[in-house]
Amino acid sequence: MPLRDPIKREIAQRRRLYVKICRNCGARNPPKAERCRKCRSSNLRWKHREAMGRR
Ligand SMILES: [Zn+2]
């Protein structure tokens, strides 16, 4: 079910990018996370793409 509404699309994209990815196991973590919920490593990175700084 594709989203046609551009505003909703933008929100959805931001939401999708607003996560942290564990460099160890690749799990997605909530943005507040300091450590991975799976492997407990603190080796997290933001899932950054261009969409975040584009607008
Ligand atoms: Zn992990």
mmCIF file of the protein (N, C-alpha, C, O) and its ligand, coordinates in Angstrom:
data_MODEL
# 
_entry.id   MODEL 
# 
loop_
_entity.id 
_entity.type 
_entity.pdbx_number_of_molecules 
1 polymer     1 
2 non-polymer 1 
# 
_entity_poly.entity_id                      1 
_entity_poly.type                           'polypeptide(L)' 
_entity_poly.nstd_linkage                   no 
_entity_poly.nstd_monomer                   no 
_entity_poly.pdbx_seq_one_letter_code       MPLRDPIKREIAQRRRLYVKICRNCGARNPPKAERCRKCRSSNLRWKHREAMGRR 
_entity_poly.pdbx_seq_one_letter_code_can   MPLRDPIKREIAQRRRLYVKICRNCGARNPPKAERCRKCRSSNLRWKHREAMGRR 
_entity_poly.pdbx_strand_id                 A 
# 
loop_
_entity_poly_seq.entity_id 
_entity_poly_seq.num 
_entity_poly_seq.mon_id 
_entity_poly_seq.hetero 
1 1  MET n 
1 2  PRO n 
1 3  LEU n 
1 4  ARG n 
1 5  ASP n 
1 6  PRO n 
1 7  ILE n 
1 8  LYS n 
1 9  ARG n 
1 10 GLU n 
1 11 ILE n 
1 12 ALA n 
1 13 GLN n 
1 14 ARG n 
1 15 ARG n 
1 16 ARG n 
1 17 LEU n 
1 18 TYR n 
1 19 VAL n 
1 20 LYS n 
1 21 ILE n 
1 22 CYS n 
1 23 ARG n 
1 24 ASN n 
1 25 CYS n 
1 26 GLY n 
1 27 ALA n 
1 28 ARG n 
1 29 ASN n 
1 30 PRO n 
1 31 PRO n 
1 32 LYS n 
1 33 ALA n 
1 34 GLU n 
1 35 ARG n 
1 36 CYS n 
1 37 ARG n 
1 38 LYS n 
1 39 CYS n 
1 40 ARG n 
1 41 SER n 
1 42 SER n 
1 43 ASN n 
1 44 LEU n 
1 45 ARG n 
1 46 TRP n 
1 47 LYS n 
1 48 HIS n 
1 49 ARG n 
1 50 GLU n 
1 51 ALA n 
1 52 MET n 
1 53 GLY n 
1 54 ARG n 
1 55 ARG n 
# 
loop_
_struct_asym.id 
_struct_asym.entity_id 
A 1 
B 2 
# 
loop_
_chem_comp.id 
_chem_comp.type 
_chem_comp.mon_nstd_flag 
ALA 'L-peptide linking' y 
ARG 'L-peptide linking' y 
ASN 'L-peptide linking' y 
ASP 'L-peptide linking' y 
CYS 'L-peptide linking' y 
GLN 'L-peptide linking' y 
GLU 'L-peptide linking' y 
GLY 'peptide linking'   y 
HIS 'L-peptide linking' y 
ILE 'L-peptide linking' y 
LEU 'L-peptide linking' y 
LYS 'L-peptide linking' y 
MET 'L-peptide linking' y 
PRO 'L-peptide linking' y 
SER 'L-peptide linking' y 
TRP 'L-peptide linking' y 
TYR 'L-peptide linking' y 
VAL 'L-peptide linking' y 
ZN  non-polymer         . 
# 
_pdbx_entity_nonpoly.entity_id   2 
_pdbx_entity_nonpoly.name        ? 
_pdbx_entity_nonpoly.comp_id     ZN 
# 
_pdbx_nonpoly_scheme.asym_id         B 
_pdbx_nonpoly_scheme.entity_id       2 
_pdbx_nonpoly_scheme.mon_id          ZN 
_pdbx_nonpoly_scheme.ndb_seq_num     1 
_pdbx_nonpoly_scheme.pdb_seq_num     101 
_pdbx_nonpoly_scheme.auth_seq_num    101 
_pdbx_nonpoly_scheme.pdb_mon_id      ZN 
_pdbx_nonpoly_scheme.auth_mon_id     ZN 
_pdbx_nonpoly_scheme.pdb_strand_id   A 
_pdbx_nonpoly_scheme.pdb_ins_code    . 
# 
loop_
_atom_site.group_PDB 
_atom_site.id 
_atom_site.type_symbol 
_atom_site.label_atom_id 
_atom_site.label_alt_id 
_atom_site.label_comp_id 
_atom_site.label_asym_id 
_atom_site.label_entity_id 
_atom_site.label_seq_id 
_atom_site.pdbx_PDB_ins_code 
_atom_site.Cartn_x 
_atom_site.Cartn_y 
_atom_site.Cartn_z 
_atom_site.occupancy 
_atom_site.B_iso_or_equiv 
_atom_site.pdbx_formal_charge 
_atom_site.auth_seq_id 
_atom_site.auth_comp_id 
_atom_site.auth_asym_id 
_atom_site.auth_atom_id 
_atom_site.pdbx_PDB_model_num 
ATOM   1   N  N  . MET A 1 1  ? 0.857  -1.196 0.000  1.00 0.00 ? 1   MET A N  1 
ATOM   2   C  CA . MET A 1 1  ? 0.000  0.000  0.000  1.00 0.00 ? 1   MET A CA 1 
ATOM   3   C  C  . MET A 1 1  ? 0.891  1.244  0.000  1.00 0.00 ? 1   MET A C  1 
ATOM   4   O  O  . MET A 1 1  ? 1.364  1.672  1.053  1.00 0.00 ? 1   MET A O  1 
ATOM   5   N  N  . PRO A 1 2  ? 1.111  1.800  -1.141 1.00 0.00 ? 2   PRO A N  1 
ATOM   6   C  CA . PRO A 1 2  ? 1.997  2.977  -1.222 1.00 0.00 ? 2   PRO A CA 1 
ATOM   7   C  C  . PRO A 1 2  ? 1.309  4.225  -0.702 1.00 0.00 ? 2   PRO A C  1 
ATOM   8   O  O  . PRO A 1 2  ? 0.095  4.398  -0.816 1.00 0.00 ? 2   PRO A O  1 
ATOM   9   N  N  . LEU A 1 3  ? 2.116  5.067  -0.141 1.00 0.00 ? 3   LEU A N  1 
ATOM   10  C  CA . LEU A 1 3  ? 1.583  6.328  0.373  1.00 0.00 ? 3   LEU A CA 1 
ATOM   11  C  C  . LEU A 1 3  ? 1.713  7.393  -0.704 1.00 0.00 ? 3   LEU A C  1 
ATOM   12  O  O  . LEU A 1 3  ? 2.796  7.650  -1.230 1.00 0.00 ? 3   LEU A O  1 
ATOM   13  N  N  . ARG A 1 4  ? 0.593  7.994  -1.009 1.00 0.00 ? 4   ARG A N  1 
ATOM   14  C  CA . ARG A 1 4  ? 0.636  9.012  -2.056 1.00 0.00 ? 4   ARG A CA 1 
ATOM   15  C  C  . ARG A 1 4  ? 0.847  10.391 -1.465 1.00 0.00 ? 4   ARG A C  1 
ATOM   16  O  O  . ARG A 1 4  ? 1.508  11.245 -2.056 1.00 0.00 ? 4   ARG A O  1 
ATOM   17  N  N  . ASP A 1 5  ? 0.285  10.590 -0.308 1.00 0.00 ? 5   ASP A N  1 
ATOM   18  C  CA . ASP A 1 5  ? 0.371  11.907 0.328  1.00 0.00 ? 5   ASP A CA 1 
ATOM   19  C  C  . ASP A 1 5  ? 1.835  12.262 0.606  1.00 0.00 ? 5   ASP A C  1 
ATOM   20  O  O  . ASP A 1 5  ? 2.502  11.574 1.379  1.00 0.00 ? 5   ASP A O  1 
ATOM   21  N  N  . PRO A 1 6  ? 2.324  13.303 -0.003 1.00 0.00 ? 6   PRO A N  1 
ATOM   22  C  CA . PRO A 1 6  ? 3.753  13.639 0.161  1.00 0.00 ? 6   PRO A CA 1 
ATOM   23  C  C  . PRO A 1 6  ? 4.130  13.951 1.596  1.00 0.00 ? 6   PRO A C  1 
ATOM   24  O  O  . PRO A 1 6  ? 5.251  13.673 2.023  1.00 0.00 ? 6   PRO A O  1 
ATOM   25  N  N  . ILE A 1 7  ? 3.209  14.523 2.334  1.00 0.00 ? 7   ILE A N  1 
ATOM   26  C  CA . ILE A 1 7  ? 3.524  14.844 3.729  1.00 0.00 ? 7   ILE A CA 1 
ATOM   27  C  C  . ILE A 1 7  ? 3.676  13.563 4.533  1.00 0.00 ? 7   ILE A C  1 
ATOM   28  O  O  . ILE A 1 7  ? 4.616  13.403 5.311  1.00 0.00 ? 7   ILE A O  1 
ATOM   29  N  N  . LYS A 1 8  ? 2.745  12.671 4.331  1.00 0.00 ? 8   LYS A N  1 
ATOM   30  C  CA . LYS A 1 8  ? 2.845  11.400 5.056  1.00 0.00 ? 8   LYS A CA 1 
ATOM   31  C  C  . LYS A 1 8  ? 4.088  10.644 4.636  1.00 0.00 ? 8   LYS A C  1 
ATOM   32  O  O  . LYS A 1 8  ? 4.754  10.000 5.446  1.00 0.00 ? 8   LYS A O  1 
ATOM   33  N  N  . ARG A 1 9  ? 4.378  10.736 3.371  1.00 0.00 ? 9   ARG A N  1 
ATOM   34  C  CA . ARG A 1 9  ? 5.588  10.067 2.886  1.00 0.00 ? 9   ARG A CA 1 
ATOM   35  C  C  . ARG A 1 9  ? 6.818  10.582 3.607  1.00 0.00 ? 9   ARG A C  1 
ATOM   36  O  O  . ARG A 1 9  ? 7.683  9.814  4.026  1.00 0.00 ? 9   ARG A O  1 
ATOM   37  N  N  . GLU A 1 10 ? 6.876  11.871 3.741  1.00 0.00 ? 10  GLU A N  1 
ATOM   38  C  CA . GLU A 1 10 ? 8.044  12.462 4.389  1.00 0.00 ? 10  GLU A CA 1 
ATOM   39  C  C  . GLU A 1 10 ? 8.152  12.002 5.834  1.00 0.00 ? 10  GLU A C  1 
ATOM   40  O  O  . GLU A 1 10 ? 9.231  11.653 6.312  1.00 0.00 ? 10  GLU A O  1 
ATOM   41  N  N  . ILE A 1 11 ? 7.028  12.008 6.513  1.00 0.00 ? 11  ILE A N  1 
ATOM   42  C  CA . ILE A 1 11 ? 7.039  11.561 7.902  1.00 0.00 ? 11  ILE A CA 1 
ATOM   43  C  C  . ILE A 1 11 ? 7.477  10.112 7.985  1.00 0.00 ? 11  ILE A C  1 
ATOM   44  O  O  . ILE A 1 11 ? 8.288  9.731  8.829  1.00 0.00 ? 11  ILE A O  1 
ATOM   45  N  N  . ALA A 1 12 ? 6.920  9.322  7.093  1.00 0.00 ? 12  ALA A N  1 
ATOM   46  C  CA . ALA A 1 12 ? 7.271  7.902  7.108  1.00 0.00 ? 12  ALA A CA 1 
ATOM   47  C  C  . ALA A 1 12 ? 8.753  7.725  6.861  1.00 0.00 ? 12  ALA A C  1 
ATOM   48  O  O  . ALA A 1 12 ? 9.395  6.885  7.492  1.00 0.00 ? 12  ALA A O  1 
ATOM   49  N  N  . GLN A 1 13 ? 9.294  8.499  5.961  1.00 0.00 ? 13  GLN A N  1 
ATOM   50  C  CA . GLN A 1 13 ? 10.716 8.355  5.675  1.00 0.00 ? 13  GLN A CA 1 
ATOM   51  C  C  . GLN A 1 13 ? 11.551 8.771  6.865  1.00 0.00 ? 13  GLN A C  1 
ATOM   52  O  O  . GLN A 1 13 ? 12.540 8.125  7.211  1.00 0.00 ? 13  GLN A O  1 
ATOM   53  N  N  . ARG A 1 14 ? 11.137 9.860  7.484  1.00 0.00 ? 14  ARG A N  1 
ATOM   54  C  CA . ARG A 1 14 ? 11.917 10.286 8.650  1.00 0.00 ? 14  ARG A CA 1 
ATOM   55  C  C  . ARG A 1 14 ? 11.851 9.249  9.746  1.00 0.00 ? 14  ARG A C  1 
ATOM   56  O  O  . ARG A 1 14 ? 12.849 8.940  10.398 1.00 0.00 ? 14  ARG A O  1 
ATOM   57  N  N  . ARG A 1 15 ? 10.660 8.718  9.938  1.00 0.00 ? 15  ARG A N  1 
ATOM   58  C  CA . ARG A 1 15 ? 10.510 7.705  10.984 1.00 0.00 ? 15  ARG A CA 1 
ATOM   59  C  C  . ARG A 1 15 ? 11.418 6.522  10.692 1.00 0.00 ? 15  ARG A C  1 
ATOM   60  O  O  . ARG A 1 15 ? 12.058 5.967  11.586 1.00 0.00 ? 15  ARG A O  1 
ATOM   61  N  N  . ARG A 1 16 ? 11.459 6.158  9.448  1.00 0.00 ? 16  ARG A N  1 
ATOM   62  C  CA . ARG A 1 16 ? 12.225 4.974  9.096  1.00 0.00 ? 16  ARG A CA 1 
ATOM   63  C  C  . ARG A 1 16 ? 13.717 5.215  9.299  1.00 0.00 ? 16  ARG A C  1 
ATOM   64  O  O  . ARG A 1 16 ? 14.475 4.294  9.604  1.00 0.00 ? 16  ARG A O  1 
ATOM   65  N  N  . LEU A 1 17 ? 14.116 6.452  9.125  1.00 0.00 ? 17  LEU A N  1 
ATOM   66  C  CA . LEU A 1 17 ? 15.536 6.743  9.259  1.00 0.00 ? 17  LEU A CA 1 
ATOM   67  C  C  . LEU A 1 17 ? 15.914 7.055  10.689 1.00 0.00 ? 17  LEU A C  1 
ATOM   68  O  O  . LEU A 1 17 ? 17.091 7.141  11.038 1.00 0.00 ? 17  LEU A O  1 
ATOM   69  N  N  . TYR A 1 18 ? 14.886 7.225  11.515 1.00 0.00 ? 18  TYR A N  1 
ATOM   70  C  CA . TYR A 1 18 ? 15.145 7.667  12.871 1.00 0.00 ? 18  TYR A CA 1 
ATOM   71  C  C  . TYR A 1 18 ? 15.383 6.459  13.770 1.00 0.00 ? 18  TYR A C  1 
ATOM   72  O  O  . TYR A 1 18 ? 14.658 6.243  14.741 1.00 0.00 ? 18  TYR A O  1 
ATOM   73  N  N  . VAL A 1 19 ? 16.376 5.701  13.446 1.00 0.00 ? 19  VAL A N  1 
ATOM   74  C  CA . VAL A 1 19 ? 16.710 4.531  14.246 1.00 0.00 ? 19  VAL A CA 1 
ATOM   75  C  C  . VAL A 1 19 ? 18.219 4.416  14.320 1.00 0.00 ? 19  VAL A C  1 
ATOM   76  O  O  . VAL A 1 19 ? 18.953 5.016  13.536 1.00 0.00 ? 19  VAL A O  1 
ATOM   77  N  N  . LYS A 1 20 ? 18.641 3.656  15.252 1.00 0.00 ? 20  LYS A N  1 
ATOM   78  C  CA . LYS A 1 20 ? 20.061 3.374  15.358 1.00 0.00 ? 20  LYS A CA 1 
ATOM   79  C  C  . LYS A 1 20 ? 20.305 1.932  14.965 1.00 0.00 ? 20  LYS A C  1 
ATOM   80  O  O  . LYS A 1 20 ? 19.519 1.038  15.279 1.00 0.00 ? 20  LYS A O  1 
ATOM   81  N  N  . ILE A 1 21 ? 21.384 1.733  14.289 1.00 0.00 ? 21  ILE A N  1 
ATOM   82  C  CA . ILE A 1 21 ? 21.726 0.395  13.830 1.00 0.00 ? 21  ILE A CA 1 
ATOM   83  C  C  . ILE A 1 21 ? 22.974 -0.070 14.565 1.00 0.00 ? 21  ILE A C  1 
ATOM   84  O  O  . ILE A 1 21 ? 23.946 0.670  14.715 1.00 0.00 ? 21  ILE A O  1 
ATOM   85  N  N  . CYS A 1 22 ? 22.918 -1.290 15.006 1.00 0.00 ? 22  CYS A N  1 
ATOM   86  C  CA . CYS A 1 22 ? 24.071 -1.847 15.688 1.00 0.00 ? 22  CYS A CA 1 
ATOM   87  C  C  . CYS A 1 22 ? 25.135 -2.242 14.669 1.00 0.00 ? 22  CYS A C  1 
ATOM   88  O  O  . CYS A 1 22 ? 24.853 -2.928 13.686 1.00 0.00 ? 22  CYS A O  1 
ATOM   89  N  N  . ARG A 1 23 ? 26.346 -1.801 14.923 1.00 0.00 ? 23  ARG A N  1 
ATOM   90  C  CA . ARG A 1 23 ? 27.407 -2.179 13.986 1.00 0.00 ? 23  ARG A CA 1 
ATOM   91  C  C  . ARG A 1 23 ? 27.820 -3.631 14.204 1.00 0.00 ? 23  ARG A C  1 
ATOM   92  O  O  . ARG A 1 23 ? 28.439 -4.256 13.342 1.00 0.00 ? 23  ARG A O  1 
ATOM   93  N  N  . ASN A 1 24 ? 27.473 -4.134 15.337 1.00 0.00 ? 24  ASN A N  1 
ATOM   94  C  CA . ASN A 1 24 ? 27.879 -5.497 15.667 1.00 0.00 ? 24  ASN A CA 1 
ATOM   95  C  C  . ASN A 1 24 ? 26.980 -6.524 14.987 1.00 0.00 ? 24  ASN A C  1 
ATOM   96  O  O  . ASN A 1 24 ? 27.449 -7.411 14.274 1.00 0.00 ? 24  ASN A O  1 
ATOM   97  N  N  . CYS A 1 25 ? 25.672 -6.382 15.226 1.00 0.00 ? 25  CYS A N  1 
ATOM   98  C  CA . CYS A 1 25 ? 24.764 -7.411 14.738 1.00 0.00 ? 25  CYS A CA 1 
ATOM   99  C  C  . CYS A 1 25 ? 23.745 -6.869 13.753 1.00 0.00 ? 25  CYS A C  1 
ATOM   100 O  O  . CYS A 1 25 ? 22.971 -7.630 13.172 1.00 0.00 ? 25  CYS A O  1 
ATOM   101 N  N  . GLY A 1 26 ? 23.741 -5.557 13.563 1.00 0.00 ? 26  GLY A N  1 
ATOM   102 C  CA . GLY A 1 26 ? 22.849 -4.989 12.555 1.00 0.00 ? 26  GLY A CA 1 
ATOM   103 C  C  . GLY A 1 26 ? 21.416 -4.819 13.013 1.00 0.00 ? 26  GLY A C  1 
ATOM   104 O  O  . GLY A 1 26 ? 20.541 -4.539 12.195 1.00 0.00 ? 26  GLY A O  1 
ATOM   105 N  N  . ALA A 1 27 ? 21.152 -4.981 14.306 1.00 0.00 ? 27  ALA A N  1 
ATOM   106 C  CA . ALA A 1 27 ? 19.797 -4.841 14.790 1.00 0.00 ? 27  ALA A CA 1 
ATOM   107 C  C  . ALA A 1 27 ? 19.389 -3.370 14.813 1.00 0.00 ? 27  ALA A C  1 
ATOM   108 O  O  . ALA A 1 27 ? 20.219 -2.479 14.993 1.00 0.00 ? 27  ALA A O  1 
ATOM   109 N  N  . ARG A 1 28 ? 18.089 -3.138 14.626 1.00 0.00 ? 28  ARG A N  1 
ATOM   110 C  CA . ARG A 1 28 ? 17.597 -1.784 14.734 1.00 0.00 ? 28  ARG A CA 1 
ATOM   111 C  C  . ARG A 1 28 ? 17.241 -1.511 16.177 1.00 0.00 ? 28  ARG A C  1 
ATOM   112 O  O  . ARG A 1 28 ? 16.650 -2.347 16.860 1.00 0.00 ? 28  ARG A O  1 
ATOM   113 N  N  . ASN A 1 29 ? 17.613 -0.320 16.631 1.00 0.00 ? 29  ASN A N  1 
ATOM   114 C  CA . ASN A 1 29 ? 17.342 0.046  18.010 1.00 0.00 ? 29  ASN A CA 1 
ATOM   115 C  C  . ASN A 1 29 ? 16.606 1.360  18.043 1.00 0.00 ? 29  ASN A C  1 
ATOM   116 O  O  . ASN A 1 29 ? 16.700 2.158  17.111 1.00 0.00 ? 29  ASN A O  1 
ATOM   117 N  N  . PRO A 1 30 ? 15.873 1.589  19.115 1.00 0.00 ? 30  PRO A N  1 
ATOM   118 C  CA . PRO A 1 30 ? 15.178 2.865  19.248 1.00 0.00 ? 30  PRO A CA 1 
ATOM   119 C  C  . PRO A 1 30 ? 16.179 4.010  19.316 1.00 0.00 ? 30  PRO A C  1 
ATOM   120 O  O  . PRO A 1 30 ? 17.320 3.829  19.740 1.00 0.00 ? 30  PRO A O  1 
ATOM   121 N  N  . PRO A 1 31 ? 15.733 5.199  18.890 1.00 0.00 ? 31  PRO A N  1 
ATOM   122 C  CA . PRO A 1 31 ? 16.656 6.333  18.835 1.00 0.00 ? 31  PRO A CA 1 
ATOM   123 C  C  . PRO A 1 31 ? 17.272 6.679  20.178 1.00 0.00 ? 31  PRO A C  1 
ATOM   124 O  O  . PRO A 1 31 ? 18.362 7.247  20.238 1.00 0.00 ? 31  PRO A O  1 
ATOM   125 N  N  . LYS A 1 32 ? 16.584 6.342  21.244 1.00 0.00 ? 32  LYS A N  1 
ATOM   126 C  CA . LYS A 1 32 ? 17.114 6.666  22.573 1.00 0.00 ? 32  LYS A CA 1 
ATOM   127 C  C  . LYS A 1 32 ? 18.161 5.664  23.025 1.00 0.00 ? 32  LYS A C  1 
ATOM   128 O  O  . LYS A 1 32 ? 18.875 5.899  24.000 1.00 0.00 ? 32  LYS A O  1 
ATOM   129 N  N  . ALA A 1 33 ? 18.250 4.571  22.331 1.00 0.00 ? 33  ALA A N  1 
ATOM   130 C  CA . ALA A 1 33 ? 19.091 3.475  22.798 1.00 0.00 ? 33  ALA A CA 1 
ATOM   131 C  C  . ALA A 1 33 ? 20.549 3.881  22.900 1.00 0.00 ? 33  ALA A C  1 
ATOM   132 O  O  . ALA A 1 33 ? 21.097 4.523  22.003 1.00 0.00 ? 33  ALA A O  1 
ATOM   133 N  N  . GLU A 1 34 ? 21.153 3.508  23.979 1.00 0.00 ? 34  GLU A N  1 
ATOM   134 C  CA . GLU A 1 34 ? 22.601 3.713  24.122 1.00 0.00 ? 34  GLU A CA 1 
ATOM   135 C  C  . GLU A 1 34 ? 23.344 2.428  23.748 1.00 0.00 ? 34  GLU A C  1 
ATOM   136 O  O  . GLU A 1 34 ? 24.495 2.448  23.312 1.00 0.00 ? 34  GLU A O  1 
ATOM   137 N  N  . ARG A 1 35 ? 22.642 1.320  23.937 1.00 0.00 ? 35  ARG A N  1 
ATOM   138 C  CA . ARG A 1 35 ? 23.262 0.040  23.611 1.00 0.00 ? 35  ARG A CA 1 
ATOM   139 C  C  . ARG A 1 35 ? 22.292 -0.777 22.786 1.00 0.00 ? 35  ARG A C  1 
ATOM   140 O  O  . ARG A 1 35 ? 21.083 -0.547 22.779 1.00 0.00 ? 35  ARG A O  1 
ATOM   141 N  N  . CYS A 1 36 ? 22.864 -1.726 22.101 1.00 0.00 ? 36  CYS A N  1 
ATOM   142 C  CA . CYS A 1 36 ? 22.048 -2.609 21.281 1.00 0.00 ? 36  CYS A CA 1 
ATOM   143 C  C  . CYS A 1 36 ? 21.165 -3.480 22.169 1.00 0.00 ? 36  CYS A C  1 
ATOM   144 O  O  . CYS A 1 36 ? 21.611 -3.989 23.197 1.00 0.00 ? 36  CYS A O  1 
ATOM   145 N  N  . ARG A 1 37 ? 19.926 -3.642 21.766 1.00 0.00 ? 37  ARG A N  1 
ATOM   146 C  CA . ARG A 1 37 ? 19.032 -4.451 22.592 1.00 0.00 ? 37  ARG A CA 1 
ATOM   147 C  C  . ARG A 1 37 ? 19.284 -5.930 22.393 1.00 0.00 ? 37  ARG A C  1 
ATOM   148 O  O  . ARG A 1 37 ? 18.798 -6.758 23.163 1.00 0.00 ? 37  ARG A O  1 
ATOM   149 N  N  . LYS A 1 38 ? 20.030 -6.257 21.381 1.00 0.00 ? 38  LYS A N  1 
ATOM   150 C  CA . LYS A 1 38 ? 20.275 -7.669 21.107 1.00 0.00 ? 38  LYS A CA 1 
ATOM   151 C  C  . LYS A 1 38 ? 21.592 -8.133 21.705 1.00 0.00 ? 38  LYS A C  1 
ATOM   152 O  O  . LYS A 1 38 ? 21.643 -9.086 22.482 1.00 0.00 ? 38  LYS A O  1 
ATOM   153 N  N  . CYS A 1 39 ? 22.654 -7.438 21.326 1.00 0.00 ? 39  CYS A N  1 
ATOM   154 C  CA . CYS A 1 39 ? 23.968 -7.938 21.733 1.00 0.00 ? 39  CYS A CA 1 
ATOM   155 C  C  . CYS A 1 39 ? 24.608 -7.044 22.781 1.00 0.00 ? 39  CYS A C  1 
ATOM   156 O  O  . CYS A 1 39 ? 25.729 -7.303 23.218 1.00 0.00 ? 39  CYS A O  1 
ATOM   157 N  N  . ARG A 1 40 ? 23.898 -5.987 23.191 1.00 0.00 ? 40  ARG A N  1 
ATOM   158 C  CA . ARG A 1 40 ? 24.358 -5.150 24.299 1.00 0.00 ? 40  ARG A CA 1 
ATOM   159 C  C  . ARG A 1 40 ? 25.617 -4.348 23.979 1.00 0.00 ? 40  ARG A C  1 
ATOM   160 O  O  . ARG A 1 40 ? 26.203 -3.737 24.873 1.00 0.00 ? 40  ARG A O  1 
ATOM   161 N  N  . SER A 1 41 ? 26.024 -4.343 22.761 1.00 0.00 ? 41  SER A N  1 
ATOM   162 C  CA . SER A 1 41 ? 27.188 -3.526 22.453 1.00 0.00 ? 41  SER A CA 1 
ATOM   163 C  C  . SER A 1 41 ? 26.756 -2.075 22.316 1.00 0.00 ? 41  SER A C  1 
ATOM   164 O  O  . SER A 1 41 ? 25.609 -1.788 21.971 1.00 0.00 ? 41  SER A O  1 
ATOM   165 N  N  . SER A 1 42 ? 27.668 -1.174 22.583 1.00 0.00 ? 42  SER A N  1 
ATOM   166 C  CA . SER A 1 42 ? 27.337 0.243  22.449 1.00 0.00 ? 42  SER A CA 1 
ATOM   167 C  C  . SER A 1 42 ? 27.815 0.760  21.099 1.00 0.00 ? 42  SER A C  1 
ATOM   168 O  O  . SER A 1 42 ? 27.945 1.965  20.884 1.00 0.00 ? 42  SER A O  1 
ATOM   169 N  N  . ASN A 1 43 ? 28.065 -0.148 20.227 1.00 0.00 ? 43  ASN A N  1 
ATOM   170 C  CA . ASN A 1 43 ? 28.574 0.204  18.910 1.00 0.00 ? 43  ASN A CA 1 
ATOM   171 C  C  . ASN A 1 43 ? 27.404 0.486  17.974 1.00 0.00 ? 43  ASN A C  1 
ATOM   172 O  O  . ASN A 1 43 ? 27.126 -0.274 17.046 1.00 0.00 ? 43  ASN A O  1 
ATOM   173 N  N  . LEU A 1 44 ? 26.730 1.597  18.243 1.00 0.00 ? 44  LEU A N  1 
ATOM   174 C  CA . LEU A 1 44 ? 25.554 1.942  17.450 1.00 0.00 ? 44  LEU A CA 1 
ATOM   175 C  C  . LEU A 1 44 ? 25.867 3.094  16.521 1.00 0.00 ? 44  LEU A C  1 
ATOM   176 O  O  . LEU A 1 44 ? 26.682 3.967  16.822 1.00 0.00 ? 44  LEU A O  1 
ATOM   177 N  N  . ARG A 1 45 ? 25.206 3.071  15.400 1.00 0.00 ? 45  ARG A N  1 
ATOM   178 C  CA . ARG A 1 45 ? 25.320 4.209  14.494 1.00 0.00 ? 45  ARG A CA 1 
ATOM   179 C  C  . ARG A 1 45 ? 23.920 4.648  14.111 1.00 0.00 ? 45  ARG A C  1 
ATOM   180 O  O  . ARG A 1 45 ? 22.979 3.854  14.121 1.00 0.00 ? 45  ARG A O  1 
ATOM   181 N  N  . TRP A 1 46 ? 23.798 5.914  13.776 1.00 0.00 ? 46  TRP A N  1 
ATOM   182 C  CA . TRP A 1 46 ? 22.524 6.392  13.268 1.00 0.00 ? 46  TRP A CA 1 
ATOM   183 C  C  . TRP A 1 46 ? 22.319 5.871  11.868 1.00 0.00 ? 46  TRP A C  1 
ATOM   184 O  O  . TRP A 1 46 ? 23.249 5.776  11.067 1.00 0.00 ? 46  TRP A O  1 
ATOM   185 N  N  . LYS A 1 47 ? 21.085 5.539  11.601 1.00 0.00 ? 47  LYS A N  1 
ATOM   186 C  CA . LYS A 1 47 ? 20.789 5.195  10.220 1.00 0.00 ? 47  LYS A CA 1 
ATOM   187 C  C  . LYS A 1 47 ? 20.573 6.492  9.467  1.00 0.00 ? 47  LYS A C  1 
ATOM   188 O  O  . LYS A 1 47 ? 19.451 6.985  9.347  1.00 0.00 ? 47  LYS A O  1 
ATOM   189 N  N  . HIS A 1 48 ? 21.648 7.021  8.972  1.00 0.00 ? 48  HIS A N  1 
ATOM   190 C  CA . HIS A 1 48 ? 21.590 8.328  8.309  1.00 0.00 ? 48  HIS A CA 1 
ATOM   191 C  C  . HIS A 1 48 ? 21.518 8.139  6.812  1.00 0.00 ? 48  HIS A C  1 
ATOM   192 O  O  . HIS A 1 48 ? 22.272 7.369  6.216  1.00 0.00 ? 48  HIS A O  1 
ATOM   193 N  N  . ARG A 1 49 ? 20.611 8.850  6.239  1.00 0.00 ? 49  ARG A N  1 
ATOM   194 C  CA . ARG A 1 49 ? 20.613 8.948  4.783  1.00 0.00 ? 49  ARG A CA 1 
ATOM   195 C  C  . ARG A 1 49 ? 20.403 10.395 4.427  1.00 0.00 ? 49  ARG A C  1 
ATOM   196 O  O  . ARG A 1 49 ? 20.237 11.241 5.306  1.00 0.00 ? 49  ARG A O  1 
ATOM   197 N  N  . GLU A 1 50 ? 20.408 10.681 3.158  1.00 0.00 ? 50  GLU A N  1 
ATOM   198 C  CA . GLU A 1 50 ? 20.306 12.073 2.739  1.00 0.00 ? 50  GLU A CA 1 
ATOM   199 C  C  . GLU A 1 50 ? 18.991 12.704 3.157  1.00 0.00 ? 50  GLU A C  1 
ATOM   200 O  O  . GLU A 1 50 ? 18.917 13.915 3.363  1.00 0.00 ? 50  GLU A O  1 
ATOM   201 N  N  . ALA A 1 51 ? 17.964 11.898 3.283  1.00 0.00 ? 51  ALA A N  1 
ATOM   202 C  CA . ALA A 1 51 ? 16.635 12.436 3.558  1.00 0.00 ? 51  ALA A CA 1 
ATOM   203 C  C  . ALA A 1 51 ? 16.641 13.272 4.835  1.00 0.00 ? 51  ALA A C  1 
ATOM   204 O  O  . ALA A 1 51 ? 15.822 14.177 4.999  1.00 0.00 ? 51  ALA A O  1 
ATOM   205 N  N  . MET A 1 52 ? 17.561 12.963 5.725  1.00 0.00 ? 52  MET A N  1 
ATOM   206 C  CA . MET A 1 52 ? 17.525 13.641 7.007  1.00 0.00 ? 52  MET A CA 1 
ATOM   207 C  C  . MET A 1 52 ? 17.931 15.109 6.889  1.00 0.00 ? 52  MET A C  1 
ATOM   208 O  O  . MET A 1 52 ? 17.331 15.973 7.528  1.00 0.00 ? 52  MET A O  1 
ATOM   209 N  N  . GLY A 1 53 ? 18.920 15.382 6.095  1.00 0.00 ? 53  GLY A N  1 
ATOM   210 C  CA . GLY A 1 53 ? 19.352 16.762 5.998  1.00 0.00 ? 53  GLY A CA 1 
ATOM   211 C  C  . GLY A 1 53 ? 18.862 17.457 4.747  1.00 0.00 ? 53  GLY A C  1 
ATOM   212 O  O  . GLY A 1 53 ? 19.247 18.591 4.465  1.00 0.00 ? 53  GLY A O  1 
ATOM   213 N  N  . ARG A 1 54 ? 18.034 16.795 4.017  1.00 0.00 ? 54  ARG A N  1 
ATOM   214 C  CA . ARG A 1 54 ? 17.716 17.322 2.700  1.00 0.00 ? 54  ARG A CA 1 
ATOM   215 C  C  . ARG A 1 54 ? 16.813 18.530 2.772  1.00 0.00 ? 54  ARG A C  1 
ATOM   216 O  O  . ARG A 1 54 ? 16.983 19.488 2.017  1.00 0.00 ? 54  ARG A O  1 
ATOM   217 N  N  . ARG A 1 55 ? 15.844 18.489 3.687  1.00 0.00 ? 55  ARG A N  1 
ATOM   218 C  CA . ARG A 1 55 ? 14.893 19.598 3.694  1.00 0.00 ? 55  ARG A CA 1 
ATOM   219 C  C  . ARG A 1 55 ? 14.993 20.437 4.940  1.00 0.00 ? 55  ARG A C  1 
ATOM   220 O  O  . ARG A 1 55 ? 14.254 21.410 5.090  1.00 0.00 ? 55  ARG A O  1 
HETATM 221 ZN ZN . ZN  B 2 .  ? 23.842 -5.588 18.333 1.00 0.00 2 101 ZN  A ZN 1 
# 
